[in-house]
């Protein structure tokens, strides 16, 4: 039972970490292109 709980906890932590990493990468790409991120959407970036 403990193994199952530990597995689910690690799986959830990895999932949340991946989402946070992708949001940071998205924000960095937007800012590098001269845009601004508002509520998760890149606005005003040049291609």
HELIX and SHEET records of a PDB file:
HELIX    1   1 UNK A    2  UNK A   32  1                                  31    
SHEET    1   A 2 UNK A  36  UNK A  38  0                                        
SHEET    2   A 2 UNK A  41  UNK A  43 -1                                        
END                                                                             
